[in-house]
Amino acid sequence: MFRNSQFRAGTWAIIVAALMAECDDLQPIRSHSLQEIAKEFLRLGFVAYGGPAAHIAMMEERFVRRLAWVSRERFLDLVGAVNLLPGPSSTELAIYLGQISGGVAGLLVAGACFILPAAILVCAFAWAYLQYGAVPQMAGLLFGIKPVVVALIAQAIWSLGKAALKTVPLATLAVLVVALAVLGLPVLVLLIGAGVWWMLLRQGQALVKARTSMTALFIGAAAGSGATAVGIVPAFLYFLKVGAVLFGSGYVLLAVLRADLVVRLHWLTDAQLLDAVAVSQATPGPFFTVATFIGYLLGGWKGAALTTVGMFLPAFVYVAVTAGFLSKLRKSPVAGAFLDGVNASAVALMAYVGWQFTRAALVNIPAIVLAIVSALLVFRYKVNSVWLVLAGAVAGILIRAAGL
């Protein structure tokens, strides 16, 4: 699986190298204070439930429609970019937004503030897990939040779709991507395939004439030893490797962690890994904080800190390296066509994931009612997503306490 990830990383590097040949100068960046950036991303980090699609929806609602830190078109470009990078996509989107708003310092502050609330909460649950041997029950909280997330995803798809699906052919491409996703094609294949197809369709003649020197950057990922003894440094190096080369959703991460940590290295049991996943899903922020829980089990607070840094450090590096030329891509006709295809595919995949999430969230009448009310408040009255998530959590706890 890691070899496949290396190949994909190299493929993406080749495409980026080719597109960069067409680029112009950077667009001007509107700056914000670090205090303002920290406040916004800390607030987001405490309420960002529901996985990457929900996180993207919340960021679109906050930073595009409410604060106008970025345009809808530029936000779409960022969404397309993070889906083509290894690592946690919503975290990388937060880091990109921080870079746009505050440069390198904003990049670090936004990413850290988005990750920190989840990491602290996961550490607290890991401590309770070791002390009492069980994961605290949060069924009511999640029951109320999930219908709200459904409404937020629907609003983001509607808003981003208007910008990404600008023509009938692009809308047709999005429908085709959804159909192929249903058939089980990998996300990265769909994203790159849609981008390349649209680029060839719109700029084929220019590509034939262009002569570009391309250099592929492959990320090394040597396999770890099979020893069962666990130290915090080996744990850090393992999660650094995972964060550097892993493409795909949390389900892909779960498969990789089980194959390595349970089956090959014997660092964890199946039960411990499932409990780590449960805690990550029950806390806000990126799912990849599962590394924090595992690090705590392996090495206490130091282990949790190191595995968290290892898992997310590559995301900061990728964004820092690519942020300098990402805004250039839109100015190039060839690169712009590629991004248009990727963006249409990203919105289509977001709709597909949103539909799967909806089926899992709306399990009974109270959940459906919560989703309908949330959708009304989002679409009609433009209620802030933070208050919606908090209200959904309270409603879920009360509904479950009433036995409904």
N, C-alpha and C positions, 0 to 999 in steps of 0.2 A: 504493500500500500504506500509506503514511503517512497519507493522507487517511482511509482506512478505519480506521486506528488512532485518529485524532482523533475520529471519530464514535463509536467504541466507548468511548473515554475519557469523552466527553460523556454517553453513555448510562449508564455506570456512575455518573457523578457525579449524574445525575438520580435514579437509583434510591436512592443513598445519601442524597441530600437528603430524599427522601420518607420513607425509613425512620427517619431521625434525628428526625423529628417525634414519634415514638412512644417516644423513649428516656427512661430514668431516670438515676440517678447511677452513677458509676463503681464497679466492684467493687474491693475492696482488693487491693493488689499485694504479694506476698511478695518481699522484697528479698534479694539476695545480693551478696557483695562483688565489686568489679570484678576482683579477682585471680582469684576463683573462676570468674567469667564468662569471663575471658580464657583461663584454662586449659582450660575445657570446649570453647570454640569453636575454639581453636588445635588441640586434639587432633582435633576433628571435621574441621577444614580440611585436615589432613594425610592423612585416610583416606576422605574423602567422594568416592569414585568412583561412576560409574554414572548420573549425571544427576539431575534434580530428584526423580524418584520414589524413587530410592535414598537421596538426601539426606534426604527427608522420613521415610523408613523409619528411618534412623539416628537422626534427631532424636526420633522417637516412642519408639524403644527407649531412648534415653538420658534424655530430659527428662521423659517421661511415666512409663514403667515402672520405670526405675532410680532416678532422682533425685527424681521427683514434683514437679518445678518447676511444672507445670501439670496440670490434669485432662485426661482423654482428651476430654471434651466441649469444653473450651476450646481444646485443640489442634486439634480438628476445625474449629472456627470460624476459627482462624487459617489453616488450610490452605485453607478456602473463600475467605477474604479475599484471600490472596496470589494465588490463581488468577484473581481478578477485577481485579488491578492490573497495569498495564504493568510490564515489566522482569523480572529473574530471580527466579522464584517462590521457589526454595529459599533464596536469599540474603535475600529479604524475610522469609521465615519465621524465619530466624536472627536478623534484626534485631528482629522482633516479640518473640521469646523473650527477647532481651537487654533490650528495653524493659520487659517484664513483670517481669523479674528485678532490674533495676537502674536503671529510669528512663531519662532521656535519656542519661546517661553509659553505662549498660549497653547501650543501643541502639547507640551508636557503637562501643563495645568489641567487642560480639558480632559486628557486621557486619564490622568491620575484621579481626578475628582469623579469621573464616571465610574471608574473601577473601585475606588476606595470604599463606598458604602457597602457594596456587595461583599467585598473581601472581609470587612470587619464583621458583618453579619454571619458570613459563612464560618469565620473563625470562632465566633461565639457559639454557633451550633455545633461545631466540631468539638469544642471544649465540653459542652453539655453531653455530646454523644459519648465521649470517653469517660465522663463522670458517671453518667446514668445509663449508658448502654442503649440509648434509643434516640431517634430523631423526633424533635417536637412536632406535634400535629398542627398543620396549618391548612387543613382541608377547607374550612369555611372561608378563610382569607382568599385562597385561590379561586374558590367557587364564585365569589363575587367579582373578582378582578377580571377573570377571563371574558365574560360578556362585554365588559367595557373595552377590553383590548380588541375584540371583534369590531366594535364600532369605530375605534381609532384607526385600525387597519383599513377599513372600508373608506373612511374619509381620506386617508393618505393615497390610496389607490385611485380614487376619483380625482384628487388634486394633481397628483403626479402624472396620471394617465392623460389629462388634458394637455400637458406640456410634452410628454414623450410620444404620444400617438397622434402626431400632427397631421398625418395624411392617411388615406385609406390603405395604401400599401404597408405602412408601418403598423397600422391596426391589424392587418391581415397577418403580418409577421408575428405579432404578439399572440394571436389566436393559434398560429402554428406552433409557437413555443410552448403554449399551455398543453396542446395536444401531445407534443413530444415528451413533455414532463410527465404527463399521465402514463405514457408508455414506459417511463423509467429511465430516460436518458439523463446522464449526470448534469448537474447544474452548470459546471464550468464549460462543458462541451456546448451547451445551449447558449451560454452568454457569448463565448468567443465565436461560435458558429454563426450566431445572428449578427454579430458585429462584422465579421469578415464577409458574410453574404451581402449585407447592405452596403458595405464599403466597395465591394466588387461591382455591385449593381449600379451604384451612383458614381464611382470614380475609377472604373475599370481601366479606361484608356490612359488616365494619368498614371496609374500604377504600372502599366506596361512600359511606359516611357521612362519611368523613374528608375534610377540605379542607386540602391541604398546598400551601404555596408552594414551588416547586422552582426551583433555580438550577443551570444546567449549567456546569461548568467545562471548557472545551476547552483542550487543550494545543497551543500553536502549534508548528509544525514547518516552518519555511521551508526550501525546498530549497537546497542549497549550490551554489556556482558550478561551472562545468565546467572550471576551470583545472586543469592537470596539475601545477603546482608545489605541493609539499606543505610546510606548516609545522606545528609542533606545536600552535599555537593553532587553526588550522582543523581539525586532527585531533581536538583536544579538543572543539570545538564540535559536530563531526559525531557523535561517540560520545555526547555529552550529549543530543543530539537523539534518537538511537536508543534510549538507555536510558530516555528520557522517554515515548516513544510506542509502543514495540514490544510487541505482545502475541504469545503463542505460544511454541513450543519453539525449541530451537537450530536446527532445520531452517528455521524461518521467518527467524531471524537470518541464517543462511547465505545464503538467497535474497536478503535485503535487502543484505547486504554485497557479494555478487557483482554485483547490479544497480547499486549505487552505486560501489563502490571499483574494480571491474574494468572494467565496461562504460561507465559514465558519466564517472567522474573519472579513471580510468586511474592510480590510485595503486598498484595491485597487479596482478600477473599471476594467472591462474587457478591456476598451480602454487603461488605464494606463499600464496594464500588457502587452498588445500587443505592445505598444510603447517601453516598456522596452526590450522586445524580439527583436524588430527591431533594436534598438541601439546596443544591444549585438552582433547581426549578422553583423552589419555594421562596427564594430571595430575589430581590430586584437586580438589575444589571446583567452583565454578560454571563452566559452559561459557562464560559470557560473558567470561571472561578471555582469550578469543580477541582481544579488544581490546588486551590487554597485549602480545601477540605482534606484532600489527599496528603498535601504537604504537612498539615497539622498532625494527621495520623502517623506519619512517618518520622516527624522531627519536631513536634511542638510548634511554638510560635515562630522560631527561626525557620523551621521547615516550611511553614505556611508562607512566610514572607518570601523566601527564596523561590519556591515553586511558583508563586504568583508573579514575581518579577520575571522568572524564566519564561512563563507562558505568554506574557504580554509584551516583553521587551522587543521581540521581532516586529510587532505591529507598529510600535513607535519608530523603529528603524525604517520599515517599509514606507511609512507615510512621510518621514523626513526626507527620504531619498527621492520619492516620486512627486512630492508637493511642488517642487521647483519647476517641473515641466508639465504638470497636469493641466494647468490653465492654458498652456500653450497649445495643447492638442485641439481645443475647440476652434482655434483660429485657422487650422489647416483644413482644407476641403476634404482631404483623404481621411485624416484623423477624425474630423467632425462626423463624417459618414459612418465611420466605425463606431463612434460613441453613440450616434443615433440608434444604430442597430442594437448595441449593448443595452442602452436605456430602455428601448421597447421590450427587450427580453427581460430585463430586470423587473419592470412593472408587471409583465405577464407572470413571472415566477412569484412575485409578491402576491399577486391575486391567487395563484395556485396554492401557495402556502397558507394564505388567509382562509381559503375555502377549507383546507384540511383542519386548520385551527378552529374554525367555526363549527365543524362537525363534532370536534372533540369537546368544545366548550358548551354548546347549547344542548345539554343533555335532558332538560326537563322544562316545564312551563315557567318556573321562576327565573331560570337562566335566560330563556327567550324574552321574557318581559324586561329583564335588566338590559339585554342587548338592544331592544327596541327603544327603551327610554334613553339609553346612552346615545344611540344613533340620532334621535331627535335633538338631544342637547348639543351634540357635536355639529350636525349639519345645519340645524335651524338657528340655534342660539350661540354657537361658537364657544361653548364652555371650555375653559382651560382643562387640558388633559390631566394635570396634576390633581385637581379637585375631583375629577371624574374617577380616577383610580382610587383615591382615598375613600370616596363615597361608595364605590363598588366593594371595597374591602369591608367597610362597616356593614353594608347591606348583606354581604355574603355571610359574615359572622352571625348576624341576627337571624338570617333565614335558616342556617344550619342549626342554630340554637333552638329555633322553633320547631325543628324536625321536618322542615319542608323539603 
